[in-house]
Every structure is written in structure tokens, then in C-alpha cells.
Amino acid sequence: VGGLEDVPGPAGDRPVRHSQEVRDHVPSDRLLVHEARDGWAPICAFLGKPIPPTPYPRINESASFQTPIKCVKAFLVLFYGSLG
């Protein structure tokens, strides 16, 4: 699965260009480029804070989407009568 840089045209490269502009203008000691998959550690180290005891939120994992998707599908079936 690719990121936005894999989207063709301006829609794909705008976020990439923006990120580069931020990196070019913000001093490195004041900028944290964070990947959600890295969890709490980089954020806490950057802020000089301890890692919290709660798990890092992972709301974009596919399992967290299953219930809302089922609810939407159920609504569509009720509203339209079928999905096919």
C-alpha cells in the first residue's frame, strides 16, 4: 500500500512538497517528523516526557473500521433495500 506520494498529479505531490517546505524552514531542533507506526517513543523523547502507560492510539487499523463499516452497510440495506 502506497502513500500520498504514489497518487499521480498535484493531489499526490502537494502534501510531499508541503512536508519538504516545513523541513526546509523549521529548525531541526524544533521539528519532529513523526510516523504513527513509531508510537509514543519519538514524541516523548522530543518533548522530554516519559512514555505514557496507555497504548498509542491506532484508530486507522483495519479492525477499528469494521464496526462502522457494518453499520453503514446495514443502513444502506435498510434505506435502499439491498447492496447489489
VMD Tcl script that builds the backbone (N, CA, C; Angstrom):
set m [mol new atoms 252]
animate dup $m
set s [atomselect $m all]
$s set {name element resname resid chain x y z} {
  {N N VAL 1 A 0.857 -1.170 0.000}
  {CA C VAL 1 A 0.000 0.000 0.000}
  {C C VAL 1 A 0.898 1.226 0.000}
  {N N GLY 2 A 0.672 2.101 -0.942}
  {CA C GLY 2 A 1.495 3.289 -1.053}
  {C C GLY 2 A 0.938 4.454 -0.273}
  {N N GLY 3 A 1.724 5.508 -0.203}
  {CA C GLY 3 A 1.292 6.721 0.467}
  {C C GLY 3 A 0.839 7.747 -0.547}
  {N N LEU 4 A 0.675 8.972 -0.097}
  {CA C LEU 4 A 0.225 10.037 -0.999}
  {C C LEU 4 A 1.206 10.286 -2.123}
  {N N GLU 5 A 2.472 9.973 -1.892}
  {CA C GLU 5 A 3.441 10.215 -2.959}
  {C C GLU 5 A 3.190 9.315 -4.170}
  {N N ASP 6 A 2.357 8.261 -3.996}
  {CA C ASP 6 A 2.022 7.372 -5.098}
  {C C ASP 6 A 0.810 7.844 -5.896}
  {N N VAL 7 A 0.130 8.895 -5.432}
  {CA C VAL 7 A -1.033 9.428 -6.136}
  {C C VAL 7 A -0.527 10.306 -7.276}
  {N N PRO 8 A -0.992 10.054 -8.506}
  {CA C PRO 8 A -0.496 10.862 -9.626}
  {C C PRO 8 A -1.004 12.298 -9.576}
  {N N GLY 9 A -0.212 13.200 -10.135}
  {CA C GLY 9 A -0.628 14.588 -10.281}
  {C C GLY 9 A -0.473 15.424 -9.026}
  {N N PRO 10 A -0.998 16.656 -9.088}
  {CA C PRO 10 A -0.828 17.608 -7.993}
  {C C PRO 10 A -1.411 17.130 -6.659}
  {N N ALA 11 A -2.479 16.347 -6.697}
  {CA C ALA 11 A -3.071 15.880 -5.437}
  {C C ALA 11 A -2.085 15.027 -4.665}
  {N N GLY 12 A -1.256 14.308 -5.373}
  {CA C GLY 12 A -0.298 13.436 -4.713}
  {C C GLY 12 A 0.943 14.141 -4.227}
  {N N ASP 13 A 1.430 15.112 -4.999}
  {CA C ASP 13 A 2.688 15.713 -4.584}
  {C C ASP 13 A 2.532 16.943 -3.700}
  {N N ARG 14 A 1.337 17.473 -3.551}
  {CA C ARG 14 A 1.146 18.648 -2.690}
  {C C ARG 14 A 1.554 18.367 -1.242}
  {N N PRO 15 A 1.073 17.272 -0.616}
  {CA C PRO 15 A 1.499 17.009 0.768}
  {C C PRO 15 A 3.003 16.757 0.874}
  {N N VAL 16 A 3.560 16.127 -0.145}
  {CA C VAL 16 A 5.003 15.856 -0.133}
  {C C VAL 16 A 5.775 17.169 -0.224}
  {N N ARG 17 A 5.343 18.063 -1.106}
  {CA C ARG 17 A 6.004 19.379 -1.231}
  {C C ARG 17 A 5.867 20.173 0.055}
  {N N HIS 18 A 4.665 20.138 0.660}
  {CA C HIS 18 A 4.442 20.872 1.907}
  {C C HIS 18 A 5.365 20.355 3.006}
  {N N SER 19 A 5.464 19.040 3.127}
  {CA C SER 19 A 6.349 18.458 4.143}
  {C C SER 19 A 7.790 18.904 3.929}
  {N N GLN 20 A 8.212 18.945 2.674}
  {CA C GLN 20 A 9.583 19.381 2.388}
  {C C GLN 20 A 9.775 20.857 2.731}
  {N N GLU 21 A 8.779 21.687 2.437}
  {CA C GLU 21 A 8.873 23.109 2.777}
  {C C GLU 21 A 8.987 23.293 4.291}
  {N N VAL 22 A 8.218 22.517 5.040}
  {CA C VAL 22 A 8.296 22.600 6.501}
  {C C VAL 22 A 9.692 22.204 6.954}
  {N N ARG 23 A 10.210 21.099 6.421}
  {CA C ARG 23 A 11.561 20.656 6.801}
  {C C ARG 23 A 12.618 21.701 6.447}
  {N N ASP 24 A 12.409 22.392 5.329}
  {CA C ASP 24 A 13.378 23.406 4.886}
  {C C ASP 24 A 13.363 24.652 5.759}
  {N N HIS 25 A 12.236 24.958 6.412}
  {CA C HIS 25 A 12.104 26.224 7.130}
  {C C HIS 25 A 12.076 26.124 8.654}
  {N N VAL 26 A 11.785 24.965 9.192}
  {CA C VAL 26 A 11.709 24.820 10.647}
  {C C VAL 26 A 13.027 24.238 11.140}
  {N N PRO 27 A 13.652 24.863 12.125}
  {CA C PRO 27 A 14.913 24.323 12.657}
  {C C PRO 27 A 14.726 22.883 13.149}
  {N N SER 28 A 15.710 22.045 12.889}
  {CA C SER 28 A 15.583 20.621 13.198}
  {C C SER 28 A 15.361 20.352 14.684}
  {N N ASP 29 A 15.859 21.235 15.546}
  {CA C ASP 29 A 15.655 21.017 16.979}
  {C C ASP 29 A 14.240 21.386 17.418}
  {N N ARG 30 A 13.460 21.958 16.504}
  {CA C ARG 30 A 12.076 22.334 16.816}
  {C C ARG 30 A 11.061 21.549 15.984}
  {N N LEU 31 A 11.546 20.558 15.248}
  {CA C LEU 31 A 10.683 19.817 14.338}
  {C C LEU 31 A 10.783 18.323 14.601}
  {N N LEU 32 A 9.649 17.701 14.779}
  {CA C LEU 32 A 9.580 16.244 14.869}
  {C C LEU 32 A 8.783 15.754 13.675}
  {N N VAL 33 A 9.408 14.957 12.843}
  {CA C VAL 33 A 8.708 14.308 11.745}
  {C C VAL 33 A 8.344 12.934 12.268}
  {N N HIS 34 A 7.054 12.754 12.536}
  {CA C HIS 34 A 6.588 11.554 13.229}
  {C C HIS 34 A 5.815 10.640 12.311}
  {N N GLU 35 A 6.111 9.372 12.387}
  {CA C GLU 35 A 5.339 8.330 11.709}
  {C C GLU 35 A 4.514 7.647 12.781}
  {N N ALA 36 A 3.215 7.532 12.570}
  {CA C ALA 36 A 2.340 6.947 13.587}
  {C C ALA 36 A 2.794 5.556 13.998}
  {N N ARG 37 A 3.362 4.808 13.073}
  {CA C ARG 37 A 3.809 3.448 13.402}
  {C C ARG 37 A 4.926 3.435 14.440}
  {N N ASP 38 A 5.568 4.586 14.672}
  {CA C ASP 38 A 6.659 4.660 15.654}
  {C C ASP 38 A 6.159 4.788 17.085}
  {N N GLY 39 A 4.870 5.082 17.259}
  {CA C GLY 39 A 4.287 5.133 18.602}
  {C C GLY 39 A 4.736 6.324 19.427}
  {N N TRP 40 A 4.668 6.145 20.745}
  {CA C TRP 40 A 4.941 7.226 21.691}
  {C C TRP 40 A 6.412 7.633 21.776}
  {N N ALA 41 A 7.325 6.691 21.608}
  {CA C ALA 41 A 8.739 6.931 21.925}
  {C C ALA 41 A 9.317 8.199 21.285}
  {N N PRO 42 A 9.196 8.394 19.969}
  {CA C PRO 42 A 9.795 9.603 19.389}
  {C C PRO 42 A 9.150 10.894 19.894}
  {N N ILE 43 A 7.844 10.881 20.095}
  {CA C ILE 43 A 7.142 12.073 20.572}
  {C C ILE 43 A 7.621 12.419 21.980}
  {N N CYS 44 A 7.644 11.418 22.844}
  {CA C CYS 44 A 8.029 11.651 24.236}
  {C C CYS 44 A 9.490 12.078 24.353}
  {N N ALA 45 A 10.355 11.450 23.561}
  {CA C ALA 45 A 11.768 11.845 23.570}
  {C C ALA 45 A 11.913 13.289 23.102}
  {N N PHE 46 A 11.205 13.660 22.056}
  {CA C PHE 46 A 11.260 15.021 21.513}
  {C C PHE 46 A 10.794 16.043 22.540}
  {N N LEU 47 A 9.743 15.694 23.285}
  {CA C LEU 47 A 9.176 16.606 24.283}
  {C C LEU 47 A 9.855 16.492 25.652}
  {N N GLY 48 A 10.734 15.499 25.808}
  {CA C GLY 48 A 11.384 15.301 27.093}
  {C C GLY 48 A 10.424 14.803 28.159}
  {N N LYS 49 A 9.475 13.995 27.769}
  {CA C LYS 49 A 8.452 13.482 28.674}
  {C C LYS 49 A 8.523 11.960 28.722}
  {N N PRO 50 A 8.037 11.362 29.815}
  {CA C PRO 50 A 8.016 9.898 29.878}
  {C C PRO 50 A 6.934 9.326 28.955}
  {N N ILE 51 A 7.148 8.099 28.548}
  {CA C ILE 51 A 6.157 7.411 27.713}
  {C C ILE 51 A 4.956 7.079 28.585}
  {N N PRO 52 A 3.757 7.441 28.158}
  {CA C PRO 52 A 2.565 7.172 28.975}
  {C C PRO 52 A 2.269 5.669 29.052}
  {N N PRO 53 A 1.572 5.267 30.106}
  {CA C PRO 53 A 1.252 3.846 30.263}
  {C C PRO 53 A 0.163 3.360 29.302}
  {N N THR 54 A -0.567 4.271 28.698}
  {CA C THR 54 A -1.639 3.878 27.775}
  {C C THR 54 A -1.053 3.556 26.407}
  {N N PRO 55 A -1.644 2.595 25.707}
  {CA C PRO 55 A -1.142 2.256 24.371}
  {C C PRO 55 A -1.302 3.432 23.411}
  {N N TYR 56 A -0.409 3.502 22.445}
  {CA C TYR 56 A -0.509 4.527 21.414}
  {C C TYR 56 A -1.778 4.271 20.592}
  {N N PRO 57 A -2.573 5.305 20.314}
  {CA C PRO 57 A -3.821 5.105 19.569}
  {C C PRO 57 A -3.555 4.563 18.168}
  {N N ARG 58 A -4.328 3.625 17.785}
  {CA C ARG 58 A -4.187 3.014 16.454}
  {C C ARG 58 A -5.549 2.999 15.773}
  {N N ILE 59 A -6.154 4.159 15.646}
  {CA C ILE 59 A -7.518 4.227 15.118}
  {C C ILE 59 A -7.606 3.953 13.633}
  {N N ASN 60 A -6.495 3.937 12.926}
  {CA C ASN 60 A -6.551 3.684 11.487}
  {C C ASN 60 A -6.339 2.223 11.132}
  {N N GLU 61 A -6.217 1.350 12.135}
  {CA C GLU 61 A -6.067 -0.064 11.833}
  {C C GLU 61 A -7.378 -0.596 11.268}
  {N N SER 62 A -7.287 -1.553 10.378}
  {CA C SER 62 A -8.483 -2.038 9.683}
  {C C SER 62 A -9.535 -2.593 10.628}
  {N N ALA 63 A -9.127 -3.215 11.729}
  {CA C ALA 63 A -10.105 -3.783 12.657}
  {C C ALA 63 A -11.006 -2.702 13.243}
  {N N SER 64 A -10.462 -1.510 13.445}
  {CA C SER 64 A -11.263 -0.444 14.038}
  {C C SER 64 A -12.318 0.087 13.063}
  {N N PHE 65 A -12.171 -0.208 11.784}
  {CA C PHE 65 A -13.136 0.247 10.793}
  {C C PHE 65 A -14.283 -0.734 10.587}
  {N N GLN 66 A -14.132 -1.964 11.042}
  {CA C GLN 66 A -15.118 -2.995 10.739}
  {C C GLN 66 A -16.506 -2.667 11.284}
  {N N THR 67 A -16.613 -2.260 12.540}
  {CA C THR 67 A -17.933 -1.960 13.110}
  {C C THR 67 A -18.603 -0.798 12.396}
  {N N PRO 68 A -17.912 0.335 12.194}
  {CA C PRO 68 A -18.581 1.416 11.453}
  {C C PRO 68 A -18.982 1.009 10.037}
  {N N ILE 69 A -18.157 0.215 9.372}
  {CA C ILE 69 A -18.494 -0.221 8.015}
  {C C ILE 69 A -19.740 -1.094 8.046}
  {N N LYS 70 A -19.825 -2.000 9.020}
  {CA C LYS 70 A -21.017 -2.846 9.144}
  {C C LYS 70 A -22.263 -1.994 9.398}
  {N N CYS 71 A -22.121 -0.956 10.199}
  {CA C CYS 71 A -23.261 -0.071 10.472}
  {C C CYS 71 A -23.705 0.658 9.206}
  {N N VAL 72 A -22.754 1.136 8.441}
  {CA C VAL 72 A -23.092 1.833 7.190}
  {C C VAL 72 A -23.767 0.868 6.224}
  {N N LYS 73 A -23.219 -0.348 6.117}
  {CA C LYS 73 A -23.836 -1.331 5.227}
  {C C LYS 73 A -25.259 -1.647 5.671}
  {N N ALA 74 A -25.465 -1.813 6.969}
  {CA C ALA 74 A -26.812 -2.102 7.480}
  {C C ALA 74 A -27.754 -0.948 7.154}
  {N N PHE 75 A -27.291 0.290 7.312}
  {CA C PHE 75 A -28.111 1.451 6.986}
  {C C PHE 75 A -28.478 1.453 5.503}
  {N N LEU 76 A -27.498 1.158 4.657}
  {CA C LEU 76 A -27.753 1.160 3.207}
  {C C LEU 76 A -28.771 0.092 2.839}
  {N N VAL 77 A -28.658 -1.075 3.458}
  {CA C VAL 77 A -29.623 -2.141 3.185}
  {C C VAL 77 A -31.018 -1.699 3.610}
  {N N LEU 78 A -31.116 -1.083 4.779}
  {CA C LEU 78 A -32.427 -0.611 5.248}
  {C C LEU 78 A -32.965 0.499 4.347}
  {N N PHE 79 A -32.087 1.397 3.916}
  {CA C PHE 79 A -32.509 2.554 3.146}
  {C C PHE 79 A -32.814 2.191 1.699}
  {N N TYR 80 A -31.941 1.400 1.078}
  {CA C TYR 80 A -32.086 1.085 -0.352}
  {C C TYR 80 A -32.685 -0.285 -0.621}
  {N N GLY 81 A -32.697 -1.139 0.360}
  {CA C GLY 81 A -33.273 -2.470 0.183}
  {C C GLY 81 A -32.264 -3.552 -0.127}
  {N N SER 82 A -31.136 -3.201 -0.740}
  {CA C SER 82 A -30.077 -4.169 -0.980}
  {C C SER 82 A -28.829 -3.425 -1.398}
  {N N LEU 83 A -27.725 -4.119 -1.395}
  {CA C LEU 83 A -26.466 -3.524 -1.833}
  {C C LEU 83 A -26.076 -4.000 -3.237}
  {N N GLY 84 A -26.846 -4.899 -3.803}
  {CA C GLY 84 A -26.457 -5.469 -5.091}
  {C C GLY 84 A -27.135 -4.925 -6.272}
}
mol reanalyze $m
mol bondsrecalc $m
mol representation Tube
mol addrep $m
